[in-house]
Amino acid sequence: MAVANKTQPTKYLTVYKKDYYAKKCPREPLIRPIQDYANPVAGALEEYVLPYCKYNELPPTLKANYPEPKEYALEVAEKYPTTRELLRDSPDGSPDFEVIDKLYENENRTTYMMSYCRLRDYDSKTKRDRTTGTLPEGWVVPLTTQKCSYRNPFVLSPEGLEKIVVKRPKDNLIPNKKEREILEVKTGETIYISDISNTGMEIIKGKLHGDVNIRPQFDQDELLRAKLIRNN
């Protein structure tokens, strides 16, 4: 005989809820496996020892975070004496860091670059400038043709030469006279100024038609005073 649930009306109960009552059980705690080995010293994409090609480029503040490569190699050799058998050719028992630097740099190069290209072509100008050498004693550095023939005049006589200062115009609509002079550009002149006015000034200055009687300039105050007298 089915017993109805008192908390719910009988007509809303399904056959499953009438015959099978819910029974709750506590959830068992999760069982995590214990790691047999400790965490590795270096994780993914982490470097704790750098070769000299990278160690020398670090600023002094970051060099304290990385051990010195040669000192670290000696510590490894003392901790693992069997590694000395692999480094018998080295006098101090340390690896050849030039070979390590070369291998480290070749990791970022493709097979095409390694086999068919000249690797010096891919070095930056800054890196090539750092590759300097020492000249022998008494080495005479020849002067170039530029230094021999074309000397800086401001160094020879700085007091006798005056530097031409090109000032920036106050407005971008105002043409720069120095730029117009260099470029030989004449803009802003009307047809009257370029054709008639300039020709007339040349005629007057050269007196091609004799002396020209220039009309006298009247004082504006005198003209205004005479006008007021006539009106009165």
Protein Blocks (a to p, Z undefined) as FASTA:
>chain_A
ZZddfkbcfklpcfklmmmccdddddddddddddfbdcdfbdghiafbdcfklmmmpcfk
lmmmpccfklmmmmmmmmmmmlmmmmmmpmnlpacfklmmmmmmmmmpcfklmmmmcfkl
mpcfklmmmmccdddehiacdddfklmmmccfklmmmmlpccddddddfbfklccfklmm
mnopaehiafklmmmmmmmmmmmmnomnopadddddddfklmmmmmmmmmZZ
